Amino acid sequence: MHPSRETQSSLLRTPPGPGTLLLACIDPLVAIATLGAVVSLFGGRFDGACLILALLVFAMTFPGSFARGSDTRAGDLALDIAAGWLAIVVLLLFLGWASRTLDVFDPRVILAWALATPAALFAAHRLLPVVWPRVLAAEGMHKTAVIAGANELGRRLAARLRVDPLLGIRFAGYFDDRAPGRLQNVIPRENLGPLSALADHARSNTVDVIYIALPMASQPRILKLLEDLRDTTASIYFVPDIFVSDLIQARVDSIGGLPVVAVCESPFYGFNALVKRISDFCLAALILAAISPLMVAIALGVKLSSPGPVLFRQRRYGLDGKRIVVYKFRSMTVAEDGDVVRQATRNDQRVTRFGAFLRRTSLDELPQFINVLQGRMSIVGPRPHAVAHNEMYRKLIRGYMIRHKVKPGITGLAQVNGLRGETDTVDKMKARIDYDLAYLRNWSLALDVRIILKTAVVLLHKNAY
């Protein structure tokens, strides 16, 4: 995945349409239907424990955990489904083990269901863009939409309507007050006239949805247009021009019935926060149990190779910019944690011989799994930087501090894309931040699993000193 500056708001990516609810329900419905089919195949009954399992699966996959749009490449879709489903199965197995309820289920049922569900999900997502438009056409459920405003925001919205058949919305054209010659990248037949003609057009033609994509500075025109449209039956949606900016987890919420728009928010709110914390804690506990002999051996190596403490403690910025203490195996002869921290460079004389091995293999990061158990860090997230580096780069890179809307991670999207080690230029650090913000925009459990799997491939990358 490459970070994109294009708005990732689900508000703009998925305009309301007949397929919106289907997209939200397709993953849990397929997973639960597959469970029912497998249980029936092995002669069981879908009740009791199976119903509880179905409820857990629904909670973990709703809404549309694996859906990425009808134009997603088959390989990307398959990888997302496999990674996400693996994470869900591991979490379910852990819950079953912790609650001592695994023996309630037939092992053959669990194994067959675990293997069959990703195949069923892939088939459903590949068939849906073909079958669903035909269902809508047969039932007369297609909707026709027009857009008020042929600006950048309106054109991007129109592009999304054109390429996603699951929405069930046909884009008919724009209404804009500018002369036809001034409308860039607009096909002449899609120019339906000035804003003043929209209401008459909606009354005399089939227009089901009207999207108002005018800049908020045009408030008088918007109010006039809304007044004219009161005499039509079209549904009306306002697309604020704030969505042309770089948003993080944009969504609509309400406070006591008053609508509010989230412009910059963490992906880990509500149920997502619970899933992230449980998966972090369980995985960190299992990993620490498995690598404890290795950590004891590394601790002895650090102690015998150079004088000083085994662990290096350094202040970093954590969630919401609050300072935390991060643990690493000491790999240098110094332990810098002041107002000035010099990054390690190639052939750095401060790095011990044993420390160079630890840094090259990233074994010095292993104590950070303790930070994960403490709740200070996540396994996957933006890498934490020294406080001194944060204070410097937050003044040089736009949006730098947004990365702290989530807990820092042991590994991250930037690291698996080759951005590890020294950042001796602002451009290198900016490239890291771009990936960090892309992670915040696009987070899913499947993305976390993909990053963890790819981390093993880049552990020996030459950029780590």
PyMOL commands that set and color helices and strands:
alter all, ss='L'
color gray80, all
select helices_A, chain A and resi 10-13+19-41+49-61+74-98+102-104+107-139+152-163+165-167+180-182+188-190+195-204+216-231+241-244+271-305+319-321+353-361+363-365+368-374+387-393+400-405+413-416+426-442+445-458
alter helices_A, ss='H'
color red, helices_A
select strands_A, chain A and resi 143-148+169-175+209-212+235-238+251-255+258-262+311-317+323-329+378-380+409-411
alter strands_A, ss='S'
color yellow, strands_A
deselect
rebuild
show_as cartoon
